[in-house]
Amino acid sequence: MQQIYMIPLEEEFKPSSHYRPYLAITTIISIVLVWAFSTGWMYFGNEDGSLPSVLPLFVSVLLVVVLAFSLLWVALYNESITYHLNKTEMTWKRGVWFRRTGIVPYNRITNVDIVQGPLMRLFHISNLKIQTAGASADGNPEISLVGIREPEPLRAVIMDFVRGHPSVAAATGAEYAGIPPNYTNQDLAALLKEVSAIRKILESKQ
Protein backbone atom coordinates (compact mmCIF):
# COMPACT_ATOMS: atom_id res chain seq x y z
CA MET A 1 0.00 0.00 0.00
CA GLN A 2 1.42 3.38 -1.01
CA GLN A 3 2.08 5.71 1.90
CA ILE A 4 0.45 9.13 1.66
CA TYR A 5 2.79 11.97 2.53
CA MET A 6 1.24 14.08 5.27
CA ILE A 7 2.26 17.69 5.85
CA PRO A 8 1.53 18.72 9.44
CA LEU A 9 0.13 22.14 10.25
CA GLU A 10 0.54 23.70 13.70
CA GLU A 11 3.04 20.92 14.49
CA GLU A 12 6.81 20.78 14.33
CA PHE A 13 8.32 18.40 11.80
CA LYS A 14 11.86 17.37 10.97
CA PRO A 15 13.88 16.38 7.91
CA SER A 16 13.59 12.86 6.54
CA SER A 17 15.47 10.12 8.36
CA HIS A 18 17.54 9.77 5.17
CA TYR A 19 19.03 13.22 5.74
CA ARG A 20 21.26 12.09 8.63
CA PRO A 21 23.30 9.49 6.65
CA TYR A 22 23.44 11.91 3.71
CA LEU A 23 24.84 14.64 5.97
CA ALA A 24 27.29 12.19 7.55
CA ILE A 25 28.64 11.08 4.17
CA THR A 26 29.04 14.61 2.80
CA THR A 27 30.75 15.74 6.02
CA ILE A 28 33.19 12.80 5.98
CA ILE A 29 34.02 13.34 2.30
CA SER A 30 34.72 17.04 2.90
CA ILE A 31 36.99 16.34 5.87
CA VAL A 32 38.92 13.56 4.09
CA LEU A 33 39.46 15.74 1.01
CA VAL A 34 40.76 18.65 3.09
CA TRP A 35 42.98 16.26 5.06
CA ALA A 36 44.37 14.62 1.90
CA PHE A 37 45.22 17.90 0.18
CA SER A 38 46.76 19.49 3.28
CA THR A 39 48.69 16.57 4.79
CA GLY A 40 49.06 14.01 2.01
CA TRP A 41 52.65 15.10 1.31
CA MET A 42 53.69 13.67 4.70
CA TYR A 43 53.15 10.13 3.48
CA PHE A 44 55.47 10.47 0.48
CA GLY A 45 58.63 11.23 2.42
CA ASN A 46 61.01 14.14 2.55
CA GLU A 47 63.45 15.21 -0.15
CA ASP A 48 66.07 12.79 1.14
CA GLY A 49 63.57 9.91 0.92
CA SER A 50 63.08 9.52 4.65
CA LEU A 51 59.69 9.50 6.29
CA PRO A 52 59.00 11.37 9.52
CA SER A 53 57.89 8.59 11.85
CA VAL A 54 55.78 10.52 14.36
CA LEU A 55 54.07 13.24 12.36
CA PRO A 56 52.06 11.03 9.95
CA LEU A 57 50.87 8.89 12.85
CA PHE A 58 49.82 11.97 14.81
CA VAL A 59 47.97 13.39 11.80
CA SER A 60 46.19 10.05 11.23
CA VAL A 61 45.07 9.87 14.86
CA LEU A 62 43.92 13.48 14.64
CA LEU A 63 41.89 12.63 11.53
CA VAL A 64 40.12 9.79 13.36
CA VAL A 65 39.31 12.11 16.27
CA VAL A 66 37.97 14.79 13.93
CA LEU A 67 35.82 12.25 12.07
CA ALA A 68 34.38 10.89 15.32
CA PHE A 69 33.65 14.41 16.53
CA SER A 70 32.04 15.25 13.17
CA LEU A 71 29.73 12.24 13.35
CA LEU A 72 28.64 13.36 16.81
CA TRP A 73 28.01 16.84 15.43
CA VAL A 74 25.96 15.37 12.56
CA ALA A 75 23.69 13.54 15.00
CA LEU A 76 23.21 16.62 17.19
CA TYR A 77 22.70 18.96 14.24
CA ASN A 78 20.16 16.68 12.59
CA GLU A 79 18.25 16.46 15.87
CA SER A 80 18.27 20.25 16.25
CA ILE A 81 16.48 20.94 12.94
CA THR A 82 12.76 21.62 13.25
CA TYR A 83 10.23 23.30 10.98
CA HIS A 84 6.76 24.59 11.73
CA LEU A 85 3.95 25.73 9.45
CA ASN A 86 0.82 27.61 10.41
CA LYS A 87 -1.69 29.66 8.43
CA THR A 88 0.34 32.89 8.41
CA GLU A 89 4.03 31.99 8.59
CA MET A 90 6.68 29.30 8.75
CA THR A 91 9.39 29.05 11.41
CA TRP A 92 12.61 27.08 11.63
CA LYS A 93 15.21 26.20 14.24
CA ARG A 94 18.66 24.67 13.89
CA GLY A 95 22.14 24.71 15.38
CA VAL A 96 24.30 22.81 17.85
CA TRP A 97 26.68 25.33 19.40
CA PHE A 98 24.75 28.41 18.29
CA ARG A 99 21.00 28.00 18.02
CA ARG A 100 19.38 29.89 15.15
CA THR A 101 15.68 30.54 14.68
CA GLY A 102 13.77 32.35 11.98
CA ILE A 103 10.27 33.37 11.00
CA VAL A 104 9.19 33.80 7.38
CA PRO A 105 5.68 35.20 6.78
CA TYR A 106 4.00 33.80 3.69
CA ASN A 107 3.36 37.29 2.31
CA ARG A 108 7.13 37.79 1.96
CA ILE A 109 7.76 34.60 0.00
CA THR A 110 8.28 35.08 -3.73
CA ASN A 111 9.36 31.63 -4.86
CA VAL A 112 10.10 28.10 -3.63
CA ASP A 113 12.74 26.12 -5.52
CA ILE A 114 13.46 22.40 -5.22
CA VAL A 115 17.15 21.45 -5.34
CA GLN A 116 18.39 17.86 -5.59
CA GLY A 117 22.01 16.91 -6.20
CA PRO A 118 23.30 13.49 -7.37
CA LEU A 119 23.93 12.22 -3.83
CA MET A 120 20.56 13.53 -2.67
CA ARG A 121 18.95 11.58 -5.47
CA LEU A 122 20.44 8.38 -4.09
CA PHE A 123 18.91 9.14 -0.68
CA HIS A 124 15.58 10.31 -2.20
CA ILE A 125 15.69 13.70 -0.48
CA SER A 126 15.64 17.31 -1.67
CA ASN A 127 16.12 20.81 -0.33
CA LEU A 128 13.51 23.55 -0.62
CA LYS A 129 15.01 27.02 -1.03
CA ILE A 130 12.59 29.72 0.09
CA GLN A 131 13.10 33.04 -1.69
CA THR A 132 11.67 36.20 -0.13
CA ALA A 133 11.25 39.76 -1.33
CA GLY A 134 14.09 40.95 0.88
CA ALA A 135 16.56 38.25 -0.13
CA SER A 136 15.75 37.99 -3.85
CA ALA A 137 18.07 40.86 -4.76
CA ASP A 138 21.27 38.96 -3.93
CA GLY A 139 19.91 35.57 -5.04
CA ASN A 140 20.37 33.95 -1.63
CA PRO A 141 17.41 32.07 -0.13
CA GLU A 142 15.87 33.29 3.10
CA ILE A 143 15.74 29.71 4.35
CA SER A 144 16.46 26.21 3.09
CA LEU A 145 14.29 23.31 4.21
CA VAL A 146 16.81 20.48 4.04
CA GLY A 147 16.29 16.74 3.79
CA ILE A 148 12.69 16.79 2.56
CA ARG A 149 11.50 13.35 1.47
CA GLU A 150 8.73 14.49 -0.89
CA PRO A 151 9.20 18.18 -1.67
CA GLU A 152 6.36 18.70 -4.15
CA PRO A 153 3.44 18.45 -1.66
CA LEU A 154 5.25 20.71 0.80
CA ARG A 155 5.98 23.31 -1.87
CA ALA A 156 2.34 23.16 -3.00
CA VAL A 157 1.09 23.84 0.54
CA ILE A 158 3.50 26.75 1.03
CA MET A 159 2.59 28.32 -2.31
CA ASP A 160 -1.13 27.91 -1.56
CA PHE A 161 -0.61 29.99 1.58
CA VAL A 162 1.48 32.48 -0.38
CA ARG A 163 -1.39 32.95 -2.86
CA GLY A 164 -3.82 33.39 0.02
CA HIS A 165 -5.73 30.18 -0.72
CA PRO A 166 -4.50 27.54 1.75
CA SER A 167 -5.26 23.98 0.75
CA VAL A 168 -6.46 22.31 3.94
CA ALA A 169 -6.76 18.97 2.16
CA ALA A 170 -3.17 19.07 0.97
CA ALA A 171 -1.97 19.94 4.45
CA THR A 172 -3.99 17.40 6.39
CA GLY A 173 -4.55 14.58 3.93
CA ALA A 174 -8.32 15.09 4.08
CA GLU A 175 -8.70 14.80 0.31
CA TYR A 176 -7.54 11.21 0.48
CA ALA A 177 -10.30 10.38 2.93
CA GLY A 178 -13.04 11.75 0.68
CA ILE A 179 -13.61 14.79 2.90
CA PRO A 180 -14.36 18.12 1.18
CA PRO A 181 -11.19 20.26 0.95
CA ASN A 182 -12.85 23.31 2.54
CA TYR A 183 -13.26 21.53 5.88
CA THR A 184 -11.22 22.95 8.72
CA ASN A 185 -9.66 20.93 11.54
CA GLN A 186 -12.56 21.91 13.80
CA ASP A 187 -15.05 20.68 11.19
CA LEU A 188 -13.24 17.37 10.97
CA ALA A 189 -13.23 16.98 14.76
CA ALA A 190 -16.96 17.71 14.92
CA LEU A 191 -17.63 15.25 12.10
CA LEU A 192 -15.69 12.49 13.83
CA LYS A 193 -17.54 13.17 17.07
CA GLU A 194 -20.88 12.94 15.29
CA VAL A 195 -19.94 9.69 13.55
CA SER A 196 -18.82 8.24 16.88
CA ALA A 197 -22.18 9.17 18.47
CA ILE A 198 -24.11 7.55 15.60
CA ARG A 199 -22.03 4.42 15.94
CA LYS A 200 -22.81 4.14 19.64
CA ILE A 201 -26.55 4.50 18.94
CA LEU A 202 -26.44 1.77 16.31
CA GLU A 203 -24.48 -0.56 18.61
CA SER A 204 -26.97 -0.01 21.45
CA LYS A 205 -29.88 -1.09 19.18
CA GLN A 206 -28.24 -4.36 18.16
Legacy VTK file of the C-alpha trace (Angstrom):
# vtk DataFile Version 3.0
C-alpha trace
ASCII
DATASET POLYDATA
POINTS 206 float
0.000 0.000 0.000
1.419 3.379 -1.005
2.080 5.713 1.902
0.453 9.135 1.661
2.789 11.966 2.533
1.242 14.082 5.270
2.257 17.688 5.853
1.530 18.723 9.442
0.129 22.136 10.250
0.544 23.700 13.696
3.041 20.917 14.493
6.813 20.779 14.334
8.318 18.405 11.796
11.856 17.372 10.972
13.879 16.376 7.907
13.591 12.864 6.538
15.466 10.119 8.363
17.537 9.771 5.170
19.029 13.216 5.745
21.264 12.095 8.627
23.296 9.486 6.650
23.445 11.910 3.712
24.839 14.640 5.970
27.290 12.189 7.554
28.645 11.082 4.174
29.038 14.611 2.796
30.751 15.737 6.015
33.186 12.802 5.975
34.015 13.338 2.296
34.721 17.040 2.904
36.991 16.338 5.872
38.917 13.559 4.086
39.461 15.742 1.008
40.764 18.653 3.089
42.979 16.264 5.056
44.368 14.622 1.897
45.221 17.902 0.180
46.758 19.488 3.281
48.695 16.574 4.790
49.056 14.009 2.012
52.648 15.102 1.313
53.689 13.675 4.704
53.155 10.126 3.478
55.475 10.468 0.482
58.634 11.229 2.425
61.014 14.140 2.551
63.447 15.211 -0.151
66.074 12.788 1.136
63.568 9.908 0.919
63.078 9.519 4.649
59.689 9.498 6.285
59.004 11.370 9.519
57.887 8.595 11.851
55.776 10.523 14.360
54.075 13.245 12.356
52.058 11.026 9.950
50.875 8.887 12.852
49.825 11.967 14.814
47.967 13.389 11.802
46.185 10.052 11.229
45.074 9.868 14.861
43.920 13.484 14.635
41.889 12.631 11.533
40.121 9.786 13.359
39.305 12.111 16.267
37.966 14.792 13.930
35.824 12.250 12.066
34.379 10.889 15.323
33.647 14.412 16.530
32.041 15.254 13.174
29.731 12.241 13.349
28.640 13.361 16.810
28.011 16.843 15.432
25.960 15.370 12.556
23.692 13.544 15.002
23.214 16.623 17.191
22.696 18.962 14.238
20.156 16.681 12.594
18.249 16.464 15.870
18.268 20.251 16.252
16.476 20.943 12.944
12.762 21.620 13.249
10.232 23.299 10.977
6.763 24.592 11.735
3.948 25.730 9.450
0.822 27.612 10.406
-1.694 29.662 8.435
0.344 32.891 8.410
4.033 31.988 8.588
6.680 29.297 8.747
9.386 29.047 11.405
12.610 27.081 11.631
15.213 26.197 14.241
18.660 24.665 13.887
22.136 24.708 15.378
24.302 22.813 17.852
26.677 25.326 19.398
24.753 28.407 18.292
20.999 28.003 18.018
19.382 29.893 15.148
15.681 30.538 14.684
13.773 32.351 11.982
10.267 33.367 10.997
9.193 33.804 7.377
5.683 35.201 6.780
4.004 33.798 3.695
3.355 37.285 2.313
7.130 37.787 1.963
7.760 34.596 -0.003
8.276 35.084 -3.734
9.357 31.633 -4.861
10.097 28.103 -3.632
12.744 26.124 -5.520
13.455 22.403 -5.219
17.151 21.449 -5.336
18.395 17.861 -5.586
22.012 16.906 -6.196
23.299 13.490 -7.370
23.930 12.216 -3.829
20.559 13.533 -2.671
18.953 11.584 -5.471
20.445 8.377 -4.085
18.906 9.135 -0.682
15.578 10.307 -2.203
15.690 13.703 -0.480
15.642 17.310 -1.673
16.122 20.811 -0.332
13.512 23.546 -0.615
15.011 27.019 -1.029
12.588 29.723 0.093
13.102 33.039 -1.687
11.669 36.202 -0.134
11.248 39.765 -1.334
14.095 40.947 0.883
16.563 38.251 -0.132
15.749 37.992 -3.850
18.073 40.860 -4.765
21.270 38.962 -3.930
19.910 35.570 -5.041
20.369 33.954 -1.632
17.405 32.074 -0.130
15.875 33.291 3.103
15.742 29.711 4.353
16.462 26.208 3.089
14.292 23.315 4.210
16.811 20.483 4.044
16.287 16.743 3.794
12.688 16.794 2.560
11.501 13.354 1.469
8.735 14.489 -0.894
9.200 18.182 -1.673
6.364 18.705 -4.155
3.437 18.454 -1.657
5.251 20.709 0.804
5.977 23.307 -1.870
2.343 23.160 -2.996
1.095 23.838 0.538
3.497 26.751 1.034
2.592 28.318 -2.309
-1.125 27.913 -1.556
-0.614 29.992 1.584
1.482 32.482 -0.382
-1.393 32.950 -2.855
-3.822 33.390 0.022
-5.729 30.177 -0.718
-4.501 27.543 1.748
-5.256 23.982 0.747
-6.460 22.313 3.944
-6.765 18.973 2.160
-3.167 19.071 0.969
-1.975 19.936 4.450
-3.990 17.403 6.394
-4.545 14.579 3.934
-8.316 15.088 4.075
-8.696 14.805 0.314
-7.537 11.212 0.484
-10.303 10.381 2.935
-13.044 11.747 0.681
-13.612 14.795 2.898
-14.363 18.121 1.180
-11.190 20.258 0.950
-12.855 23.314 2.542
-13.256 21.529 5.876
-11.219 22.954 8.725
-9.657 20.929 11.539
-12.564 21.911 13.798
-15.046 20.684 11.191
-13.237 17.367 10.969
-13.229 16.975 14.758
-16.955 17.706 14.919
-17.630 15.250 12.102
-15.691 12.487 13.833
-17.542 13.173 17.074
-20.884 12.937 15.286
-19.937 9.693 13.550
-18.824 8.245 16.884
-22.177 9.171 18.466
-24.113 7.553 15.597
-22.028 4.424 15.935
-22.812 4.140 19.644
-26.555 4.501 18.940
-26.442 1.767 16.308
-24.478 -0.558 18.605
-26.972 -0.010 21.448
-29.878 -1.086 19.184
-28.244 -4.356 18.160
LINES 1 207
206 0 1 2 3 4 5 6 7 8 9 10 11 12 13 14 15 16 17 18 19 20 21 22 23 24 25 26 27 28 29 30 31 32 33 34 35 36 37 38 39 40 41 42 43 44 45 46 47 48 49 50 51 52 53 54 55 56 57 58 59 60 61 62 63 64 65 66 67 68 69 70 71 72 73 74 75 76 77 78 79 80 81 82 83 84 85 86 87 88 89 90 91 92 93 94 95 96 97 98 99 100 101 102 103 104 105 106 107 108 109 110 111 112 113 114 115 116 117 118 119 120 121 122 123 124 125 126 127 128 129 130 131 132 133 134 135 136 137 138 139 140 141 142 143 144 145 146 147 148 149 150 151 152 153 154 155 156 157 158 159 160 161 162 163 164 165 166 167 168 169 170 171 172 173 174 175 176 177 178 179 180 181 182 183 184 185 186 187 188 189 190 191 192 193 194 195 196 197 198 199 200 201 202 203 204 205
